[in-house]
Amino acid sequence: MVIQRGQIYWCEFDSVVGHEQGSRRPGVVVSSDSYNKVQSPLVGIVPMTKALPKNPLHVRLAAGETGLDTDSTALTDHARFVDRARLKGAAIGNVGPVGMALLDRQLGRVFGIGA
């Protein structure tokens, strides 16, 4: 499976501990295309939810931008690397350049990079 930055996949986030996001939900790929091409068994992903942002670090993405049925919130403070086996099927959507720029800014704030 060719995985590209910005693509959205159904992802199995279970099993979890504490406040981690779980269950089957969309996730947007945030690892770089060069990393994704090396066929690492892992991929960087940010879980998404239908709920409104509860944290100023979260990024609201309109359905029209992602190709999903509803508006979504990317939970940048829940970013993690997961095994590719957690991604189910083909990509179900894609985050465009404007949305990815917002995600990058918030991920930079979460990880203290480029701030």
HUVEN-V330830 format. One record per backbone hydrogen bond with DSSP energy under -0.5 kcal/mol. NH is the residue of the N-H (numbers start at 0). CO is the residue of the C=O. Records with the same first field share a line. If there is no record, write none. Layout:
NH = CO ; CO
This chain:
2 = 0
5 = 28
6 = 3
7 = 92
8 = 26
9 = 87
10 = 24
11 = 85
12 = 10 ; 22
19 = 16
24 = 10 ; 22
26 = 8
27 = 45
28 = 6
29 = 43
30 = 43
35 = 31
36 = 32
37 = 33 ; 34
38 = 35
39 = 34
42 = 81
44 = 79
45 = 27
47 = 25
48 = 72
57 = 54
58 = 73
59 = 57
60 = 71
64 = 61
65 = 61
66 = 62
71 = 60
72 = 48
73 = 58
74 = 46 ; 72
75 = 73
77 = 74
78 = 75
79 = 44
81 = 42
83 = 40
85 = 82
86 = 83
87 = 9
88 = 86
91 = 7
92 = 7
93 = 65
94 = 5
95 = 93
99 = 95
100 = 96
101 = 97
102 = 98
103 = 99
104 = 100
105 = 101
106 = 102
107 = 103
108 = 104
109 = 105
110 = 106
111 = 107
112 = 107
